[in-house]
Amino acid sequence: MTFQQLEYIVAVDKYRHFVNAATACGVTQATLSSLIQKLEDEIDVIIFDRSKRPIEPTALGKKIIAQANLILHNSKELRELVASERSEESGTLRLGIVSSVACYLYPTLVKLLRAEHPNIAVECYEEHVDTLITKMQRSELDMAIVPSHTIEKTNLMGIDLYTERFMTYVSGSHRLSQQQWVRTEDLLDGEIWKLTEFHDRYPALINLTRQSDFHRSHLIIGSFPTLIQMVDVGGGYTILPQLMEKILSAEQRPRLKLILSDKTFRTVSLVIREDYMRERMLNIIVSAIKQIIPDDMLVERLKKFNKITI
């Protein structure tokens, strides 16, 4: 059994096609198929059901592929740990970021890393939180940035980064547009727009967006720029994370209103696996995030300590 064979079965599982997997691995389909067949013969297990279209792993094959992912992940971690101890800040970082954070954090994060650590290549995956957590557990990502409460019942480790309030974004023609702040009771008139993937994740927001007289259309899956445009064009209002202000224009920013409630906020964490070893890389990312997030929003631990130890 070799690392190469493990890489091949992981690739076939990803692409569900031998030719596409071979292309991604830079080998011929015959080479890839032959080495996978040798692995199956060696361990006396059929990993893939070749009669299915697209190809699917067998029940036992799924377990083997999951373990292969873990072995490859730990092998990569070990190599990069050695490089890190030699002060070689290089390699690839597979970073997942939940959509409600990526739009305002990721562009600046990449800019900082390119300037300060040009030998680090960042692969960013902007996806729903459930997908990110699954990929973390399967060792398909090195780190992820997600709301803290979403990992409470997982085996992942979270490093709290910052806390931000939820704000109301109001149409320029709405009755609330002239107010500096709003009360939660002001948001119960059915004029609210919501993004299901975001607003239904937070109990405090569910109470505001699931209204008995709710009559607006809403996004099941979408983006914050689309949600903002729906308010600008269609009227009403929505609820956004505080740092969303960074992507608003000068004309739009005054429409962002503070909500007078001590329950409308969230904490965002950087998530790693329990077997994560690249402490230097972790601290590079945390340091970059500290440069982006306003100091008064950072959690006390990050302000107090210059280094995270794992």
C-alpha positions as CSV (number, residue, x, y, z in Angstrom):
1,M,0.0,0.0,0.0
2,T,1.4,3.4,-1.0
3,F,0.4,7.0,-0.5
4,Q,0.0,7.2,-4.3
5,Q,-2.7,4.5,-4.2
6,L,-4.5,6.3,-1.5
7,E,-4.4,9.5,-3.5
8,Y,-5.9,7.7,-6.4
9,I,-8.8,6.2,-4.6
10,V,-9.5,9.6,-3.0
11,A,-9.5,11.2,-6.5
12,V,-11.9,8.6,-7.9
13,D,-14.2,9.2,-5.0
14,K,-14.1,12.9,-5.7
15,Y,-14.7,12.8,-9.4
16,R,-16.6,9.5,-9.6
17,H,-15.0,8.8,-12.9
18,F,-11.7,7.0,-13.6
19,V,-10.7,9.1,-16.6
20,N,-11.4,12.4,-14.8
21,A,-9.6,11.2,-11.7
22,A,-6.5,10.2,-13.7
23,T,-6.4,13.6,-15.4
24,A,-6.5,15.3,-12.1
25,C,-3.7,13.1,-10.8
26,G,-1.6,13.6,-13.9
27,V,-1.4,10.0,-14.9
28,T,-3.1,7.7,-17.5
29,Q,-6.3,6.0,-16.8
30,A,-4.6,2.7,-17.2
31,T,-2.0,3.5,-14.5
32,L,-4.6,4.8,-12.1
33,S,-6.9,1.8,-12.6
34,S,-4.1,-0.7,-12.3
35,L,-2.8,0.7,-9.0
36,I,-6.3,0.8,-7.5
37,Q,-6.8,-2.8,-8.6
38,K,-3.6,-3.8,-6.9
39,L,-4.7,-2.1,-3.7
40,E,-8.0,-3.9,-3.8
41,D,-6.2,-7.2,-4.3
42,E,-3.8,-6.5,-1.5
43,I,-6.4,-5.8,1.1
44,D,-9.0,-8.1,-0.5
45,V,-11.7,-5.5,-0.6
46,I,-13.7,-4.0,-3.5
47,I,-13.5,-0.3,-3.0
48,F,-15.5,0.9,-5.9
49,D,-18.7,-0.5,-7.5
50,R,-17.8,-0.2,-11.2
51,S,-21.2,-1.2,-12.4
52,K,-22.7,2.1,-11.2
53,R,-22.8,5.2,-13.3
54,P,-21.3,7.4,-11.9
55,I,-18.9,5.1,-10.1
56,E,-19.7,4.8,-6.4
57,P,-17.7,3.4,-3.5
58,T,-18.9,0.3,-1.7
59,A,-20.1,0.5,1.9
60,L,-16.6,-0.7,3.1
61,G,-15.0,1.4,0.4
62,K,-16.4,4.6,1.9
63,K,-14.7,3.7,5.2
64,I,-11.5,3.0,3.5
65,I,-11.6,6.3,1.6
66,A,-12.3,8.2,4.8
67,Q,-9.3,6.6,6.4
68,A,-7.2,7.3,3.3
69,N,-8.2,11.0,3.5
70,L,-7.0,11.0,7.1
71,I,-3.7,9.3,6.4
72,L,-3.0,11.7,3.5
73,H,-4.0,14.7,5.7
74,N,-1.6,13.6,8.5
75,S,1.2,12.9,6.0
76,K,0.8,16.4,4.6
77,E,0.7,17.9,8.1
78,L,3.9,16.0,9.1
79,R,5.8,17.3,6.1
80,E,4.7,20.8,6.6
81,L,5.3,20.7,10.3
82,V,9.0,19.9,9.5
83,A,9.1,22.8,7.0
84,S,7.5,25.1,9.6
85,E,10.1,24.2,12.2
86,R,12.7,25.2,9.7
87,S,11.0,28.6,9.4
88,E,9.9,27.9,5.9
89,E,6.5,29.6,5.8
90,S,5.3,27.9,2.7
91,G,2.9,25.3,1.4
92,T,-0.8,25.2,0.6
93,L,-3.6,26.1,3.1
94,R,-7.1,24.7,2.4
95,L,-9.3,27.3,4.1
96,G,-13.0,27.0,4.4
97,I,-15.0,30.2,5.1
98,V,-18.8,30.3,5.7
99,S,-20.5,32.6,3.2
100,S,-21.7,35.1,5.7
101,V,-18.0,35.9,6.6
102,A,-16.1,35.3,3.3
103,C,-17.5,38.3,1.5
104,Y,-15.9,40.8,3.8
105,L,-12.9,38.8,5.3
106,Y,-11.4,36.7,2.6
107,P,-10.3,39.5,0.0
108,T,-8.4,41.4,2.7
109,L,-7.0,38.2,4.2
110,V,-5.6,37.1,0.8
111,K,-4.1,40.5,0.2
112,L,-2.3,40.4,3.6
113,L,-1.0,36.9,3.1
114,R,0.4,37.7,-0.3
115,A,2.2,40.7,1.0
116,E,3.6,39.1,4.2
117,H,3.8,35.4,3.3
118,P,4.1,35.1,-0.5
119,N,5.1,31.4,-0.3
120,I,1.8,30.4,1.2
121,A,-0.9,29.4,-1.3
122,V,-4.4,29.7,0.0
123,E,-7.2,27.6,-1.5
124,C,-10.5,29.1,-0.3
125,Y,-13.7,27.2,-0.1
126,E,-16.8,29.5,0.5
127,E,-19.6,27.1,1.4
128,H,-22.5,26.5,3.8
129,V,-21.5,25.7,7.3
130,D,-22.7,22.1,7.2
131,T,-20.5,21.4,4.2
132,L,-17.5,23.0,5.8
133,I,-17.9,21.0,9.0
134,T,-18.2,17.8,7.0
135,K,-15.1,18.6,5.0
136,M,-13.2,19.4,8.2
137,Q,-14.2,16.1,9.7
138,R,-13.1,14.3,6.5
139,S,-9.7,16.1,6.5
140,E,-10.5,17.8,3.2
141,L,-9.8,21.2,4.7
142,D,-7.0,22.4,7.0
143,M,-9.0,25.2,8.8
144,A,-12.5,26.7,8.6
145,I,-14.0,30.0,9.8
146,V,-17.6,29.5,11.0
147,P,-20.0,30.8,13.7
148,S,-18.9,29.4,17.0
149,H,-22.2,27.7,18.0
150,T,-22.2,25.5,14.9
151,I,-19.3,23.3,16.1
152,E,-20.6,22.7,19.7
153,K,-21.7,19.1,19.0
154,T,-18.7,18.2,16.9
155,N,-15.2,16.9,17.6
156,L,-13.6,20.0,16.1
157,M,-11.6,22.6,18.0
158,G,-12.6,26.2,17.8
159,I,-10.5,29.3,18.5
160,D,-12.9,32.2,19.0
161,L,-11.8,35.2,16.9
162,Y,-14.3,38.0,17.3
163,T,-17.9,38.9,18.2
164,E,-20.1,41.1,16.0
165,R,-23.5,42.5,16.4
166,F,-26.4,41.9,13.9
167,M,-27.6,45.1,12.3
168,T,-30.7,46.1,10.4
169,Y,-30.2,47.2,6.8
170,V,-33.1,49.4,5.8
171,S,-34.4,50.6,2.5
172,G,-34.0,54.4,1.9
173,S,-37.7,54.7,1.5
174,H,-38.7,52.8,4.7
175,R,-40.1,54.4,7.8
176,L,-37.1,53.2,9.8
177,S,-34.5,54.8,7.5
178,Q,-34.5,58.1,9.5
179,Q,-33.8,56.4,12.9
180,Q,-30.3,55.9,14.2
181,W,-31.2,52.6,15.9
182,V,-34.2,50.2,15.9
183,R,-35.9,48.0,18.5
184,T,-36.7,44.4,18.0
185,E,-40.4,45.3,18.1
186,D,-39.9,47.6,15.2
187,L,-39.0,44.6,13.1
188,L,-42.2,42.6,13.4
189,D,-44.3,44.2,10.7
190,G,-43.7,41.6,8.0
191,E,-41.5,43.9,5.8
192,I,-38.3,41.9,6.4
193,W,-36.4,40.0,3.8
194,K,-34.4,36.9,4.8
195,L,-31.7,34.6,3.6
196,T,-32.8,31.2,4.9
197,E,-29.3,29.7,5.1
198,F,-28.2,32.6,7.3
199,H,-31.2,33.9,9.3
200,D,-32.4,30.4,10.3
201,R,-29.1,29.6,11.9
202,Y,-29.5,31.9,14.9
203,P,-32.3,31.6,17.4
204,A,-32.4,35.4,18.0
205,L,-32.9,36.0,14.3
206,I,-35.5,33.2,13.8
207,N,-37.7,35.1,16.3
208,L,-37.5,38.1,14.1
209,T,-37.7,36.6,10.6
210,R,-40.5,34.0,11.2
211,Q,-43.4,36.3,11.6
212,S,-47.1,35.5,11.4
213,D,-47.8,38.2,8.9
214,F,-44.6,37.6,6.9
215,H,-45.4,38.3,3.3
216,R,-42.2,39.0,1.5
217,S,-40.4,36.6,-0.8
218,H,-37.1,35.3,0.6
219,L,-33.9,33.6,-0.6
220,I,-33.5,30.0,0.2
221,I,-29.9,29.9,-1.1
222,G,-28.2,33.1,-2.2
223,S,-25.7,35.8,-1.2
224,F,-25.6,38.9,0.9
225,P,-25.1,41.2,-2.1
226,T,-28.3,39.8,-3.6
227,L,-30.1,40.3,-0.3
228,I,-28.9,43.9,0.0
229,Q,-30.1,44.6,-3.6
230,M,-33.5,43.1,-2.8
231,V,-33.9,45.7,0.0
232,D,-32.6,48.6,-2.1
233,V,-34.9,47.7,-5.0
234,G,-37.9,46.1,-3.2
235,G,-38.1,48.2,0.0
236,G,-38.4,46.8,3.5
237,Y,-35.3,45.7,5.5
238,T,-33.1,42.8,6.4
239,I,-30.6,41.8,9.1
240,L,-26.9,41.7,8.4
241,P,-23.7,40.9,10.3
242,Q,-22.0,44.1,11.6
243,L,-18.9,43.7,9.5
244,M,-21.0,43.6,6.3
245,E,-20.5,47.4,6.4
246,K,-17.2,46.8,4.7
247,I,-18.9,45.8,1.4
248,L,-21.5,48.6,1.5
249,S,-21.1,51.8,-0.6
250,A,-20.9,55.2,1.1
251,E,-24.5,55.7,0.1
252,Q,-25.6,52.4,1.6
253,R,-23.8,52.6,5.0
254,P,-26.2,55.0,6.7
255,R,-28.9,52.4,6.1
256,L,-27.3,50.0,8.5
257,K,-28.9,50.5,12.0
258,L,-28.0,49.2,15.4
259,I,-30.6,46.8,17.0
260,L,-31.2,47.6,20.7
261,S,-30.9,44.1,22.0
262,D,-28.2,42.2,23.9
263,K,-29.1,39.0,22.1
264,T,-28.5,39.9,18.5
265,F,-24.8,39.1,18.0
266,R,-22.6,36.1,17.1
267,T,-19.1,34.9,17.7
268,V,-17.0,33.7,14.8
269,S,-14.3,31.0,15.3
270,L,-11.3,29.5,13.5
271,V,-11.8,25.8,13.5
272,I,-9.2,23.0,13.3
273,R,-9.1,19.3,13.8
274,E,-7.8,17.8,17.1
275,D,-4.8,16.3,15.2
276,Y,-3.8,19.6,13.6
277,M,0.0,20.2,13.9
278,R,0.9,23.3,12.0
279,E,1.1,25.8,14.8
280,R,3.1,28.3,12.9
281,M,0.5,28.4,10.0
282,L,-2.3,28.7,12.6
283,N,-0.7,31.7,14.1
284,I,0.0,33.3,10.7
285,I,-3.7,33.1,9.9
286,V,-4.8,34.4,13.3
287,S,-2.3,37.3,13.1
288,A,-3.7,38.3,9.7
289,I,-7.3,38.2,11.0
290,K,-6.3,40.3,13.9
291,Q,-5.1,43.0,11.5
292,I,-8.5,43.0,9.7
293,I,-11.0,42.8,12.5
294,P,-11.5,46.0,14.6
295,D,-9.7,45.7,18.0
296,D,-12.9,46.3,20.0
297,M,-14.5,43.2,18.3
298,L,-11.7,40.8,19.0
299,V,-12.2,38.3,21.8
300,E,-10.1,39.0,24.9
301,R,-7.8,36.0,24.4
302,L,-6.6,37.2,21.0
303,K,-5.9,40.7,22.4
304,K,-4.1,39.3,25.4
305,F,-1.9,36.7,23.8
306,N,0.4,37.0,20.7
307,K,0.6,33.3,20.1
308,I,-1.8,30.4,20.0
309,T,-0.4,27.1,21.3
310,I,-1.8,23.8,20.3
